[in-house]
């Protein structure tokens, strides 16, 4: 996984904890990259659109992860309020809009308290649970 936080608000142990969770996520789901971006978006920028374009056009982690081969996740947290989560097209058959909403909701309370790392940690944990359940459903269906 990766993080982008130009404000540099995650420090020391909290940054290491988030990075550790992103690494663990990558080990559990090696086909996916979970990235987050914490920033204050320009006024008028819609976080959902921003996350979509990061996931589908500005992707730098894996140039071959396009279309149905894109299993990546992009979380955008606007420090001025709001967040968005976009899943690559390859995850459309596994994650529902309700799953994505549940992941965002897991972090919302922490972000309201400006606990950026805590919210990110909760989102990673919730996404891990969602993907495990999706994997079990896919395995049972085959």
N, C-alpha and C positions, 0 to 999 in steps of 0.2 A: 504494500500500500504506500501511499504517499500523502504528504500534507503540504498545503500552501497556506501560509498565514503571514502575510506581509506585516501585520501589526505586531508580530512577535509577542503575543500575549500568553502563549503556552511556554512555561519556563521549567527548567530543571526536571524534577521528578515527574511532573504531570506530562511533560513532553515525552519523556522516556516511557511512561506508562502507555500513552496513546500509541507511540511507535511500536511498543511491544505487542499491543493488541492488533495493530495493523499487520505486523509480521505473522502473528498467530493466525489471523484471518487468511493471509496468503498461503500459509501451510495447509490450512483446512480446505481452502478453495483455490488451488493453484491456477485454475483457469481464469480467475477474476482478480482485478486490481480494485481495491477500495481506496478512493482518494477523497480528501476533504479540502475545502478551501474556506478559510475564515477571513472575511474582509468586510469593509464597509463598501457596499456596491454604490455606484453613482446614482444620484437621484433619478428616478424614472426607470431604472433597470429592474426588470422582472426576474426574480431569482430562479423561477422555473425555466425561463428561456435561457438564462445565463448558464445554468447547469446543463441543459440540453446541448447547447453549443460547445461547451467544454467537453462533454462526453463524446460528441459525434463529429466535431470538426477540429478542435484544437488539441486533440489527444496526442501526447508525446510519449507515453509509456510503451505503446505497442502499435506500431503503424499498421500491422496486419489485422488488428482487432476492429474490423469494420463490418457493418451489416449484421448478419446472424452470427458472426464470429466474435462479436463484441459482448463479452460477459463482464464488463467493467461497471463499476458504480462510482458516481460522482455526487458528493454531498457538498452543497454550497450553503454556508452560514453567513448571513448578512448581520454584522455586529450591530447594525442600526435596527434590526428586527427582521424576522423572517428567515426561512430556510427552505431548501429544495433538495430533492434527491432524485437522480436520474439513473436508471438502469439501462445498460446496453441492450440492443435488440436481441442478442442471444439469450437474454434472461426473460424475455417476454412470456415464454411458455411456462416459466417456473415461478415468477413473482407477479402478484396482482397489485393493482393500485392500492388495495387495502393493506397489503404487506408494506408497501412503500410509505403509506400514511402512518402505519404503526411504528415504523422505524423512526420517522420524523417526530412523532408524538413522544417517543421514548426520551428524546433529548430536549424537548421543548421546555420543561420546567427548569432544568439546569440552565439552559440558555437565558431564560427570563431572569434568572439570578446572576447572569453573566459568568456562570461556571462553564466556560467553553469546553474544557477538557472533559468534565463530567458528562456533559451532553453528548459529546463525540463518543466517549466510552460506552454510554448506554445505547447509542445508535449502532455501534459495531456489534455489541452483544445481541441486540434485537435482530439485526440483519443475519448474524450467524444462526440464530434460532430459525428465522424464516427460511434460510437456504437449506438448513438441515431437514426441516419439514418438507420442503419442496423436493429434496433429494429422496426422501423416504417415499413420498407420493409417486415420484417418477419410477422408482425401483419397484414399487408394488404394482404399478400399471404395466410393467414390461414382462 
